[in-house]
Amino acid sequence: MVKKAVLLCLSFCFVQSFFGQGRNRFFSDSSLMLVGSYYYPEQWPKDNWARDLKKMGELGFDFTHFGEFAWAAMEPEEGRYDFSWLDEAVKIAEKNHLKVIMCTPTPTPPAWLTKKYPEVLMVNDEGRTIRHGARQHASWSSKKYREYVEKIVTILARRYGNNKAVWGWQIDNEPSHYGSPYDYNASAQANFREWLRKKYKTIDALNKSWATTFWSLTYNDFNQIRIPNAKELVQQPNPHAILDFKRFTADEVASFVLFQQKILRKYVSPQQWITTNLIPDFNPVDPNRMAALDIMTYTKYLVAGFEMGEGEQGFRMGSSTSIGYSNDRFRPINGLSGVMELQPGQVNWGKYNPQTMPGTVRMWIYHVFAGGNKFVCNYRFRQPLFAGEQYHYGILKTDGITVSSSGDEYIQVIKELHSLKKSYHPGTPVPPAYAARKTAILFSQESQWETDNQPQTNQWNFMNHIMKYYRALQSFGAPVDVIDEHADFSAYPVVIAPCFQLLDKALVAKWKNYVEQGGHLVLTCRTGQKDREAHLWEAKFAAPIYDLIGAKEISYDLLPEERTGHIKMGEQTFKWNNWADVIEAGDAEVVATYNDQFYKGKAAVVFKKIGKGTVTYIGPDTDDGELEREVLKKLYTNAGIGLLDLPKGVVVGWRDGFWIGLNYTSQQQNIPVPDNATIMLGSKTLAPADVVIWKE
């Protein structure tokens, strides 16, 4: 299987999916990665524009970004449009050799619109209408809002769709409702009912799926249904209704984005690409539902008091998994990815807002590069002097002239990328050892929704669970694709499906076929407990996976936060207290056992050979992830897959013939650069937040 996977990984399909080389009429491979910065002409005096954009061009930036918050400037009164200012800004950018990303202004409806048509405003779970005064306050479901969106997007598309300076289009900005993630307004209520009608056809089918006989919740008609809302109820909402509402919301925001894409594509040049920038792991929004976009882009802020990183100074650098996982989540969706917003340094909105470690912004940019992205954009060029982001760093300081410390790091990368481009060789093959350890993480958005809603323990965190496996793969130097269940598993020597709670027998059969052909499948706790509608099976608990993993019975246990259980694997002992699937093994080999509690001696980890491949089931979710890492290490070693052994927080990746090493730790680290390698940037020994790039 490993040899087969290497050949597949060297194929065009591998290059397209992993390194983002597909659909490349939009991007030149030889450009490697372009660098840009946000600019808001409507927010600065007109006599600043020429100076600012000239400065941006002189500093080496490739592109800029206009318009996503400018609806009131584009249409100051209903039906009265003013694009003269935007025309001029585009001309100045073009004069300074800057490409322009043009944005639709739909996250910021103007006051005249929300005053005249208050029905376009979203409603939060407390029934409060969210008013004009910030952003993302409009309802994606409102027909009236979409009517006005269609007008402004059509006019923009006609005006700039063939402008040679406009490189691409961004729809909206971070489609979300931020702190009020779900919309309960009248249009959303009506659209939810219509979504349910299309899905279930009859009210009897819905009642059966939602199990409404429980607590006498039975409906006689779709019009009786309201969006499930805990704030309106004395106890928790129906979990099946919650799951459908989350599906509906993800469909609704995707519909809003793709509705705009359809308008744009009708008028804009085929050479102009279209995207929207999404917030990674903002789970009301599902990026896979927007795969029809030309390129997938995301925003990323790592240092704002929420990620402590590695060691004493890790809070100034963030986690090594943050950009890495986002790269690997977005790139495989359609083969092209970019980072539309990257933190510029200090920000204004965090839990607390520390200075970044010198070199960190540069390291982040190279992590974006390592992930195969086609461009990275800095938010923003000038630090604001007013309004809600006054303390948010820019490339330029508050005087509008002096380059900030993080701006210096951008300029350094721009110069270094120009040097790297000279060493780029098209068609450089993927190193076989690197390809051999390529791994897929099979991500289930619906399982995240379901387990978030019914966690069973206050310690459960779906993304933390996934990160334990991702962090282990990072330490192995394994390239990762985060895929959905419709992908071709055969391209990957190893597929890890963490917490795949909702499934059907067809997926289990697909897993079994993958294993029989030589693949190595890893399943984790909570997998297979429910069907697609979140019903437990009328059979043994998690019954569909028993034959696959070699189990007779599965139960689970949860411990209080202050209590710890122990697991024995060989001579090693590991601790757990989050979640534990307790397995009674059948024809599986027992790899690890519980070493205490009343089920001492029962299996915690089992392993089974099927055909040419193997299945590993890891029952516990530990705090530190060390058990999970050791089980994976054992699996890869036994499969003959060579691994690196990197310290936590050290990243090594490959892209376009270049190896990239990054140090997110608080200590000096030695990177495994071969003695015969040619070092392009840096050295084998990296200080915190430092980078090395080499070729072999």
Secondary structure, 3 states (H helix, E strand, C coil): CHHHHHHHHCCHHHHHHHHCCCCCCCCCHHHCCEEEEECCHHHCCHHHHHHHHHHHHHCCCCEEEECCCCHHHHCCECCECCCHHHHHHHHHHHHCCCEEEEECCCCCCCHHHHHHCHHHECECCCCCECCCCCCCCECCCCHHHHHHHHHHHHHHHHHHCCCCCEEEEECCCCCCCCCCCCCCCHHHHHHHHHHHHHHHCCHHHHHHHHCCCHHHCCCCCHHHCCCCCHHHCCCCCCHHHHHHHHHHHHHHHHHHHHHHHHHHHHHCCCCCEEECEECCCCCCCCHHHHCCCCCEEEEECCCCCCCCCCCCCHHHCCCHHHHHHHHHHHHHHHCCEEEEEECCCCCCCCCCCCCCCCCHHHHHHHHHHHCCCCEEEECCCECCCCHHHCCCCCCECCCCCCECHHHHHHHHHHHHHHHHHCCCCCCCCCCHHHHHCCEEEECCHHHHHHHHHCCCCCCCCHHHHHHHHHHHHHHHCCCEEEECCCCCHHHCCEEEECCCCECCHHHHHHHHHHHHCCCEEEEECCCCCECCCCCECCCCCCHHHHHHHCEEEEEEECCCCCCCEEEEECCEEEEECCEEEEEEECCCEEEEEECCCCCCCCEEEEEEEECCEEEEEECEECCCCHHHHHHHHHHHHHCCCCCCCCCCCEEEEEECCEEEEEECCCCCEECCCCCCCEEEECCCEECCCCEEEEEC
